[in-house]
Amino acid sequence: MAAAPTHLPQSDPLDCEASVNAHVEEQLSTSYLYLAMAVFCHRPEVALKHFSSFFLRYFDCWAELTQQLMATQTQRGGRVILGDMEQPETSEWRGGLHAMECVFHLEKSVNQGLLELHQLAASKRDPHLASFLQYHYLRP
């Protein structure tokens, strides 16, 4: 008689719930910061209209990605728990270069968080979350 196929146990999708919620908050903060940058650059005394448009596009992008992550969390039976939204550390930048340097560090930080969340999903054997993150965030 043939042996039954061995299946690797999958963990409960809720194992990653707290980490997903923490990342949702990070993405919302990121989106909020992009909005603050867009408003700053649009001010008459700053007059960086194209920078403002750039930051608004990123605001929209992060807001949409966050909505997708929250929808995925609830579709998997998880809960989305939102904390208080803190205002950005600053709403003033020294100019376009300074704002872009801040964006560089912000994107590096968010990307590192995504890599860590993906690694957690893989270690918890949560292929749905790992695949979602790979497709929506981490693909080249």
Backbone as ProteinMPNN parsed JSONL, in Angstrom:
{"seq_chain_A": "MAAAPTHLPQSDPLDCEASVNAHVEEQLSTSYLYLAMAVFCHRPEVALKHFSSFFLRYFDCWAELTQQLMATQTQRGGRVILGDMEQPETSEWRGGLHAMECVFHLEKSVNQGLLELHQLAASKRDPHLASFLQYHYLRP", "coords_chain_A": {"N_chain_A": [[0.843, -1.17, 0.0], [0.58, 2.198, -0.847], [2.237, 4.937, 0.667], [0.658, 7.647, 2.318], [0.643, 10.932, 0.932], [2.967, 13.273, 2.176], [2.275, 16.227, 3.826], [3.337, 19.495, 4.341], [2.777, 21.232, 7.306], [0.653, 24.049, 7.372], [0.748, 27.252, 8.744], [-1.573, 29.134, 10.687], [-3.126, 31.857, 9.073], [-3.424, 33.999, 10.732], [-1.182, 34.138, 12.253], [0.58, 35.978, 11.241], [-0.754, 38.308, 11.516], [-0.432, 40.567, 13.342], [1.996, 41.628, 12.466], [1.367, 42.297, 9.838], [-0.564, 44.257, 10.341], [1.045, 46.171, 11.615], [2.654, 46.844, 9.486], [0.762, 47.911, 7.75], [0.127, 50.257, 9.122], [2.613, 51.532, 8.901], [2.733, 51.932, 6.132], [0.517, 53.618, 5.785], [1.421, 55.851, 7.18], [3.569, 56.489, 5.558], [2.249, 57.165, 3.186], [0.861, 59.402, 4.113], [2.999, 61.106, 4.701], [4.0, 61.549, 2.123], [1.855, 63.028, 1.135], [2.049, 65.314, 2.762], [4.497, 66.271, 1.829], [3.829, 66.854, -0.812], [1.99, 68.933, -0.468], [3.658, 70.829, 0.753], [5.515, 71.335, -1.35], [3.843, 72.499, -3.175], [3.264, 74.984, -2.262], [3.25, 78.546, -2.767], [5.658, 79.967, -2.164], [7.533, 77.979, -2.293], [7.222, 76.648, -4.726], [7.514, 74.245, -6.348], [6.167, 72.701, -8.461], [6.203, 70.346, -10.073], [7.476, 68.549, -8.408], [5.555, 68.432, -6.439], [3.474, 67.168, -7.856], [4.716, 64.7, -8.339], [5.006, 63.722, -5.679], [2.308, 63.55, -4.987], [1.467, 61.5, -6.698], [2.865, 59.354, -5.582], [1.715, 59.364, -3.052], [-0.914, 58.557, -3.724], [-0.301, 56.029, -4.796], [0.811, 54.602, -2.562], [-1.396, 54.715, -0.873], [-3.262, 53.179, -2.308], [-1.92, 50.678, -2.445], [-1.882, 50.089, 0.262], [-4.598, 49.816, 0.813], [-5.081, 47.5, -0.685], [-3.514, 45.653, 0.727], [-4.832, 45.683, 3.2], [-7.331, 44.689, 2.398], [-6.586, 42.13, 1.566], [-5.757, 41.108, 4.018], [-8.217, 40.998, 5.453], [-9.717, 39.308, 3.788], [-8.445, 36.948, 4.207], [-9.325, 36.216, 6.63], [-8.324, 37.641, 8.697], [-7.921, 40.467, 10.936], [-8.005, 43.996, 10.583], [-6.385, 46.327, 12.358], [-6.288, 49.541, 13.212], [-4.136, 52.004, 14.419], [-3.561, 55.141, 16.148], [-2.964, 57.878, 13.995], [0.024, 59.403, 13.538], [1.298, 62.682, 13.116], [3.553, 63.709, 10.498], [7.1, 63.957, 11.211], [8.151, 66.321, 10.312], [7.011, 69.145, 8.434], [8.232, 70.737, 6.794], [10.756, 71.234, 4.452], [14.098, 71.697, 3.274], [14.155, 72.164, 0.644], [13.79, 70.898, -2.738], [15.801, 68.915, -3.133], [16.407, 68.106, -0.51], [13.904, 67.073, 0.248], [13.73, 64.917, -1.547], [15.888, 63.378, -0.669], [14.905, 62.623, 1.816], [12.774, 61.049, 0.94], [14.169, 58.957, -0.264], [15.352, 57.673, 1.969], [13.031, 57.026, 3.346], [11.716, 55.248, 1.557], [13.613, 53.193, 1.513], [13.395, 52.286, 4.156], [10.694, 51.43, 4.298], [10.756, 49.434, 2.342], [12.56, 47.648, 3.539], [10.997, 46.84, 5.693], [8.981, 45.504, 4.284], [10.449, 43.393, 3.173], [11.145, 42.049, 5.524], [8.585, 41.345, 6.447], [7.813, 39.64, 4.377], [9.723, 37.626, 4.722], [8.934, 36.706, 7.243], [6.373, 35.709, 6.604], [7.135, 33.62, 4.91], [8.612, 32.028, 6.704], [6.628, 31.313, 8.478], [5.169, 29.711, 6.971], [3.188, 30.738, 5.215], [1.945, 30.889, 2.416], [0.145, 32.41, 0.903], [0.224, 35.097, 1.816], [2.971, 35.586, 1.426], [3.149, 35.3, -1.36], [1.408, 37.354, -2.193], [2.81, 39.627, -1.264], [5.158, 39.35, -2.738], [4.21, 39.623, -5.38], [2.876, 42.156, -5.428], [4.637, 44.002, -4.282], [7.431, 43.309, -4.197], [8.469, 42.435, -6.595], [10.773, 42.609, -9.345]], "CA_chain_A": [[0.0, 0.0, 0.0], [1.387, 3.413, -0.965], [2.147, 5.852, 1.811], [-0.062, 8.896, 2.057], [1.576, 12.036, 0.702], [3.268, 14.091, 3.344], [2.02, 17.651, 3.629], [3.922, 20.367, 5.348], [1.699, 21.972, 7.953], [0.607, 25.487, 7.158], [0.327, 27.948, 9.946], [-2.766, 29.957, 10.608], [-2.797, 33.184, 8.543], [-3.44, 34.986, 11.808], [0.16, 34.214, 12.835], [1.251, 37.17, 10.71], [-1.698, 39.429, 11.595], [0.131, 41.744, 14.014], [3.032, 42.199, 11.6], [0.681, 42.94, 8.713], [-1.153, 45.497, 10.857], [2.132, 47.134, 11.833], [3.093, 47.338, 8.182], [-0.313, 48.778, 7.251], [0.331, 51.567, 9.748], [3.806, 52.142, 8.306], [2.379, 52.39, 4.79], [-0.357, 54.783, 5.915], [2.297, 56.967, 7.557], [4.329, 56.819, 4.355], [1.329, 57.869, 2.307], [0.599, 60.69, 4.751], [4.196, 61.926, 4.528], [4.015, 61.984, 0.728], [0.866, 64.096, 1.007], [2.64, 66.508, 3.377], [5.53, 66.767, 0.914], [3.145, 67.438, -1.969], [1.434, 70.22, -0.041], [4.804, 71.724, 0.94], [6.079, 71.718, -2.645], [2.845, 73.257, -3.929], [3.155, 76.339, -1.707], [3.798, 79.548, -3.694], [7.041, 80.341, -1.868], [8.404, 76.843, -2.618], [7.044, 76.623, -6.186], [8.037, 73.031, -6.977], [4.93, 72.09, -8.946], [6.433, 68.979, -10.553], [7.739, 67.749, -7.212], [4.249, 68.224, -5.813], [2.786, 66.132, -8.644], [5.419, 63.444, -8.066], [4.653, 63.26, -4.34], [0.891, 63.158, -5.001], [1.383, 60.171, -7.32], [3.315, 58.375, -4.588], [0.66, 59.327, -2.036], [-1.97, 57.698, -4.268], [0.233, 54.671, -4.942], [0.894, 53.961, -1.246], [-2.757, 54.556, -0.352], [-3.852, 52.038, -3.011], [-1.264, 49.451, -1.985], [-2.315, 49.837, 1.637], [-5.96, 49.282, 0.723], [-4.979, 46.116, -1.152], [-2.995, 44.841, 1.828], [-5.91, 45.543, 4.187], [-8.334, 43.791, 1.822], [-6.019, 40.782, 1.638], [-5.792, 40.704, 5.426], [-9.582, 40.628, 5.847], [-10.139, 38.158, 2.988], [-7.805, 35.766, 4.783], [-9.9, 35.975, 7.946], [-7.644, 38.462, 9.696], [-8.505, 41.761, 11.267], [-7.164, 45.175, 10.412], [-6.503, 47.166, 13.546], [-5.57, 50.778, 12.945], [-3.807, 52.829, 15.575], [-3.605, 56.581, 15.91], [-2.061, 58.361, 12.961], [0.873, 60.498, 14.0], [1.674, 63.586, 12.033], [4.967, 63.566, 10.14], [8.055, 64.671, 12.064], [8.321, 67.67, 9.781], [6.211, 69.505, 7.262], [9.103, 71.704, 6.121], [11.995, 70.695, 3.927], [14.966, 72.789, 2.826], [14.004, 72.29, -0.801], [13.521, 69.665, -3.462], [16.833, 67.909, -2.883], [16.211, 67.592, 0.849], [12.694, 66.237, 0.222], [14.046, 63.666, -2.242], [16.738, 62.586, 0.226], [13.992, 62.034, 2.806], [12.043, 59.996, 0.235], [15.091, 57.836, -0.437], [15.453, 56.964, 3.246], [11.694, 56.504, 3.634], [11.483, 54.074, 0.715], [14.495, 52.128, 2.001], [12.83, 51.778, 5.403], [9.47, 50.684, 3.986], [11.159, 48.226, 1.626], [13.126, 46.724, 4.522], [9.855, 46.28, 6.409], [8.33, 44.54, 3.396], [11.307, 42.206, 3.108], [11.008, 41.342, 6.8], [7.25, 40.747, 6.475], [7.862, 38.518, 3.441], [10.504, 36.573, 5.375], [8.071, 36.154, 8.293], [5.345, 34.898, 5.943], [7.781, 32.387, 4.448], [8.986, 31.194, 7.855], [5.387, 30.825, 9.091], [4.525, 28.907, 5.923], [1.987, 31.456, 4.797], [2.239, 31.154, 1.009], [-0.735, 33.431, 0.334], [0.795, 36.408, 2.133], [4.273, 35.691, 0.756], [2.884, 35.506, -2.781], [0.844, 38.697, -2.335], [3.896, 40.595, -1.095], [6.067, 39.194, -3.874], [3.579, 40.133, -6.595], [2.494, 43.569, -5.358], [5.658, 44.897, -3.744], [8.841, 42.929, -4.261], [8.935, 41.982, -7.906], [11.718, 43.57, -9.948]], "C_chain_A": [[0.894, 1.24, 0.0], [1.174, 4.3, 0.25], [1.411, 7.116, 1.391], [0.95, 10.019, 1.843], [1.752, 12.858, 1.978], [3.039, 15.551, 2.995], [2.705, 18.422, 4.736], [2.791, 21.152, 6.001], [1.801, 23.456, 7.637], [0.157, 26.135, 8.446], [-0.934, 28.745, 9.656], [-2.371, 31.322, 10.05], [-2.763, 34.263, 9.621], [-2.083, 35.101, 12.495], [0.88, 35.496, 12.412], [0.406, 38.436, 10.885], [-1.093, 40.689, 12.213], [1.185, 42.424, 13.141], [2.42, 42.887, 10.384], [0.08, 44.261, 9.177], [-0.095, 46.566, 11.099], [2.599, 47.711, 10.5], [2.028, 48.224, 7.536], [-0.135, 50.18, 7.829], [1.548, 52.28, 9.164], [3.492, 52.686, 6.914], [1.45, 53.597, 4.843], [0.457, 56.02, 6.293], [3.121, 57.434, 6.361], [3.47, 57.627, 3.393], [1.07, 59.287, 2.82], [1.792, 61.633, 4.574], [4.315, 62.412, 3.085], [3.009, 63.108, 0.497], [1.407, 65.395, 1.597], [3.707, 67.113, 2.469], [4.901, 67.438, -0.307], [2.594, 68.818, -1.629], [2.558, 71.244, 0.138], [5.311, 72.24, -0.41], [5.126, 72.566, -3.472], [2.708, 74.698, -3.423], [3.824, 77.345, -2.645], [5.261, 79.895, -3.435], [8.033, 79.208, -2.146], [8.409, 76.623, -4.13], [7.739, 75.443, -6.876], [6.85, 72.18, -7.452], [5.125, 70.635, -9.378], [6.777, 68.034, -9.397], [6.418, 67.433, -6.519], [3.472, 67.126, -6.538], [3.391, 64.757, -8.396], [4.995, 62.879, -6.71], [3.18, 62.858, -4.253], [0.704, 61.788, -5.644], [1.809, 59.09, -6.329], [2.332, 58.263, -3.427], [-0.447, 58.378, -2.493], [-1.525, 56.24, -4.343], [0.259, 53.952, -3.597], [-0.487, 53.773, -0.629], [-3.424, 53.341, -0.995], [-3.237, 50.718, -2.552], [-1.693, 49.086, -0.563], [-3.73, 49.275, 1.648], [-5.944, 47.83, 0.266], [-4.485, 45.193, -0.042], [-4.067, 44.634, 2.896], [-6.996, 44.597, 3.68], [-7.852, 42.346, 1.878], [-6.08, 40.256, 3.06], [-7.202, 40.248, 5.83], [-10.095, 39.424, 5.056], [-9.567, 36.858, 3.529], [-8.345, 35.45, 6.174], [-9.24, 36.768, 9.058], [-8.398, 39.752, 9.955], [-7.49, 42.849, 10.959], [-7.433, 46.067, 11.609], [-5.635, 48.391, 13.316], [-5.344, 51.543, 14.24], [-3.963, 54.3, 15.228], [-2.577, 56.96, 14.854], [-1.282, 59.545, 13.526], [1.205, 61.401, 12.826], [3.16, 63.419, 11.738], [5.86, 64.403, 11.059], [8.264, 66.105, 11.603], [7.336, 67.898, 8.644], [6.956, 70.576, 6.464], [10.37, 70.986, 5.666], [12.811, 71.864, 3.384], [14.868, 73.016, 1.312], [13.784, 70.925, -1.422], [14.526, 68.561, -3.188], [16.652, 67.284, -1.502], [14.987, 66.673, 0.902], [12.983, 64.894, -0.448], [14.975, 62.781, -1.419], [15.889, 61.905, 1.298], [13.212, 60.877, 2.193], [12.919, 58.759, 0.069], [15.165, 57.007, 0.847], [14.115, 56.34, 3.645], [11.438, 55.221, 2.848], [12.372, 52.902, 1.131], [13.907, 51.478, 3.25], [11.584, 50.93, 5.145], [9.814, 49.382, 3.27], [11.755, 47.198, 2.58], [12.01, 46.062, 5.325], [9.111, 45.243, 5.581], [9.139, 43.257, 3.283], [11.185, 41.379, 4.386], [9.643, 40.669, 6.914], [7.197, 39.536, 5.546], [8.611, 37.343, 4.06], [9.682, 35.917, 6.488], [7.009, 35.243, 7.681], [5.933, 33.573, 5.461], [8.11, 31.47, 5.619], [7.766, 30.618, 8.564], [4.586, 29.963, 8.116], [3.157, 29.473, 5.547], [2.176, 31.85, 3.33], [1.361, 32.24, 0.396], [-0.18, 34.833, 0.581], [2.125, 36.596, 1.412], [4.09, 35.982, -0.733], [2.329, 36.908, -3.04], [1.953, 39.751, -2.263], [4.854, 40.554, -2.278], [5.481, 39.854, -5.115], [3.369, 41.646, -6.553], [3.621, 44.516, -4.95], [7.083, 44.566, -4.174], [9.325, 42.464, -5.621], [9.818, 43.052, -8.535], [11.063, 44.49, -10.95]], "O_chain_A": [[1.856, 1.316, 0.765], [0.07, 4.396, 0.786], [1.532, 7.583, 0.259], [1.992, 10.053, 2.497], [0.811, 13.093, 2.735], [3.547, 16.048, 1.99], [2.656, 18.048, 5.908], [1.93, 21.686, 5.301], [2.886, 24.038, 7.635], [-0.713, 25.62, 9.148], [-1.291, 28.984, 8.502], [-1.381, 31.899, 10.499], [-2.146, 35.312, 9.441], [-1.847, 36.052, 13.239], [1.7, 36.026, 13.161], [0.808, 39.515, 10.449], [-1.234, 41.774, 11.65], [1.255, 43.652, 13.086], [2.899, 43.935, 9.951], [0.198, 45.274, 8.487], [-0.323, 47.742, 10.814], [2.899, 48.9, 10.392], [2.362, 49.188, 6.846], [-0.236, 51.172, 7.107], [1.518, 53.493, 8.956], [3.936, 53.778, 6.558], [1.582, 54.509, 4.028], [0.206, 57.111, 5.781], [3.341, 58.631, 6.178], [3.908, 58.644, 2.855], [1.063, 60.246, 2.048], [1.61, 62.825, 4.326], [4.691, 63.56, 2.848], [3.285, 64.04, -0.258], [1.245, 66.46, 1.001], [3.807, 68.335, 2.355], [5.386, 68.468, -0.776], [2.722, 69.756, -2.415], [2.423, 72.394, -0.279], [5.51, 73.442, -0.585], [5.559, 73.279, -4.378], [2.101, 75.534, -4.091], [4.849, 77.037, -3.252], [6.025, 80.097, -4.379], [9.238, 79.446, -2.227], [9.464, 76.437, -4.737], [8.458, 75.621, -7.86], [6.577, 71.103, -6.922], [4.289, 69.785, -9.072], [6.408, 66.859, -9.416], [6.193, 66.31, -6.069], [2.881, 66.255, -5.899], [2.67, 63.768, -8.259], [4.663, 61.699, -6.602], [2.838, 61.926, -3.524], [-0.124, 60.998, -5.19], [1.182, 58.034, -6.25], [2.142, 57.177, -2.88], [-0.868, 57.499, -1.741], [-2.28, 55.331, -3.997], [-0.213, 52.82, -3.491], [-0.727, 52.784, 0.062], [-4.08, 52.559, -0.307], [-3.956, 49.751, -2.298], [-1.845, 47.91, -0.236], [-4.027, 48.355, 2.411], [-6.712, 47.013, 0.775], [-4.985, 44.078, 0.11], [-4.198, 43.536, 3.438], [-7.523, 43.791, 4.447], [-8.624, 41.443, 2.201], [-6.415, 39.093, 3.284], [-7.351, 39.215, 6.482], [-10.833, 38.603, 5.6], [-10.144, 35.789, 3.329], [-7.874, 34.518, 6.825], [-9.563, 36.585, 10.231], [-9.377, 40.076, 9.281], [-6.28, 42.644, 11.061], [-8.56, 46.504, 11.841], [-4.41, 48.297, 13.235], [-6.257, 51.703, 15.05], [-4.437, 54.653, 14.148], [-1.466, 56.431, 14.827], [-1.859, 60.552, 13.935], [1.371, 60.944, 11.695], [3.935, 63.035, 12.615], [5.433, 65.418, 11.609], [8.523, 66.995, 12.413], [6.893, 66.958, 7.984], [6.392, 71.228, 5.585], [10.972, 70.223, 6.423], [12.251, 72.914, 3.068], [15.447, 73.965, 0.783], [13.614, 69.926, -0.723], [14.148, 67.401, -3.027], [16.736, 66.065, -1.353], [15.031, 65.616, 1.531], [12.532, 63.853, 0.029], [14.861, 61.556, -1.468], [16.127, 60.748, 1.645], [13.008, 59.848, 2.838], [12.448, 57.635, 0.246], [15.052, 55.782, 0.807], [14.079, 55.25, 4.217], [10.994, 54.222, 3.413], [11.937, 51.751, 1.106], [13.922, 50.254, 3.382], [11.438, 49.844, 5.706], [9.225, 48.341, 3.561], [11.486, 46.004, 2.448], [12.069, 44.865, 5.605], [8.662, 44.225, 6.107], [8.579, 42.16, 3.296], [11.13, 40.151, 4.333], [9.544, 39.551, 7.419], [6.601, 38.516, 5.893], [8.183, 36.195, 3.937], [9.731, 34.698, 6.653], [6.77, 34.141, 8.175], [5.299, 32.526, 5.591], [7.905, 30.259, 5.531], [7.85, 29.557, 9.182], [3.466, 29.544, 8.411], [2.137, 28.785, 5.564], [2.522, 32.992, 3.027], [1.788, 32.923, -0.536], [-0.121, 35.655, -0.333], [2.376, 37.661, 0.846], [4.798, 36.815, -1.298], [2.734, 37.572, -3.995], [2.021, 40.651, -3.1], [5.304, 41.593, -2.761], [6.186, 40.569, -5.827], [3.652, 42.34, -7.529], [3.561, 45.71, -5.245], [7.858, 45.471, -4.483], [10.501, 42.13, -5.77], [9.638, 44.246, -8.291], [11.732, 45.344, -11.532]]}, "name": "protein", "num_of_chains": 1, "seq": "MAAAPTHLPQSDPLDCEASVNAHVEEQLSTSYLYLAMAVFCHRPEVALKHFSSFFLRYFDCWAELTQQLMATQTQRGGRVILGDMEQPETSEWRGGLHAMECVFHLEKSVNQGLLELHQLAASKRDPHLASFLQYHYLRP"}
